[in-house]
Amino acid sequence: MNHKCEYNRGNCHVTKHVTNTDTPVNSRLSLARPPVQPPPPPPTSGSASDWPEGLKQFAAACFARCPSGPDKPIMEAQLRKVITEAYNTNTAYSIDWSKMVLPVFLPTNNGYTNSNNNGHMNNNGYNHNLNTNNKKRPAFDTNKKQFNSTMPPKKTKTNSKHGEGYVENIGSISRKDRQMRFMREQQAVVGNANASPAPEVTTDQPLVGRSTALEKKYLRLTSAPNPDTVRPVDVLERTLELLMTKWKQDQNYAYICDQFKSMRQDLTVQRIRTTFTVKVYEIHARIALEKSDLGEYNQCQAQLKTLYEEGLPGNRLEFLAYRLLYLLHTQNKQEVGDILVELLDDEEAANYEPVQHALQVKTAMMTRNYVELFQLYRTAPLMSGYVMDSFVGRERILALCKLTRSFRPTIPLETISEWLGFESEGECTEWLEGLGVAQFMGPKGLSSKETYPVVEGHRQQAFMKIDIKGQI
């Protein structure tokens, strides 16, 4: 129904003793270890004029190799760290600087910067496995476009709003994204000698963001959040308006989902739990439902359940209905029973139309009243039909199994189409062809005896254990 140094002991001067065959030599002195001259102490000022000659040449070579571009700040951070560690360990004069190479200049097999010794930058790209069915109940009043669940090809484009290092990359994290994350980690460790240190982020008080960028790619945090990259509430409110406009115009779910996850992350690190937080999660959940992304929907649903329990206002009853239908999809009978107990003391929820619809769906499924079940599917309120899309196909297969066991020798296609809730016989015929029973259809209808074994195999596969990320 249409509804991702090599170190050498340098400068160690050993006195060479030359012996003369005509002059007797003290054997003790000939076997003793020659005195070693210690390296000169490091300069206290730390200025470039006091560096050893090899270090000066090494630094000059680094700047010559990377005079500008997005790699320059990364190179500077790594160079600063190497020099600081050299002076802290008194090895600035003993290191063979001619053999030193910064990690930013070390390529790996996959083309990304080799930073194994200076940070952890895993490929945290995302991939959405989505159902591409068209719907009749969009999340918003928009001009619907066809959505392709296959990830679009990798593309990169610089966005001036995010600075030179920002790259939009659909499908996986780009090289510049990794480099910018690495640079932030290095600056957090080494610091910037020419700028005042960033305020320390503690658990005693919430972090307050200072970023003004409306769009920001989602990156999984690997260290403490930087206030300069986190957006405050007023910026997030403008971001939400922008994303809603883009969603209505472009329907680019991969981009919208990434941006909403970034917004949710900024809200979380700042401990913002307000009505605006509820609004963000509700909108993201509806969009995920429209694109059949049950995993992302359920992550939003789980957080909304907690926010509602804290007393924050929102569309609690609407998402209670969706949650009940989702639990029917996952066959979680225990959670369904808990909701039924809660409804005994919640008269407002029990009388809410979408909740009543969900309860009727539960009853129809439990009593195997398939005619009633598919009629409820066709008249589902709000976005309940999107949730029902996840299990209607499974229930239709089960219903067809019952029909082929009960009616012999044939079942008229008109009866199958009407009882299983199809909008036309053509749609029903297409569904039967997808099950592989088209050869059993004749002038009198579908042959029950030959169809049943095939449909029974589909039933066993359809009722396998449901495992979806984020399930509560």
Helices and strands as residue ranges (DSSP letters): H 27-31, G 48-50, H 53-65, H 71-88, G 97-99, G 103-105, G 160-162, H 175-190, G 227-229, H 233-250, H 253-269, H 275-290, H 294-309, H 316-330, H 333-344, H 347-350, H 353-366, H 370-378, H 384-406, E 410-411, H 413-419, H 425-435, G 438-440, E 441-442, E 445-447, H 448-462
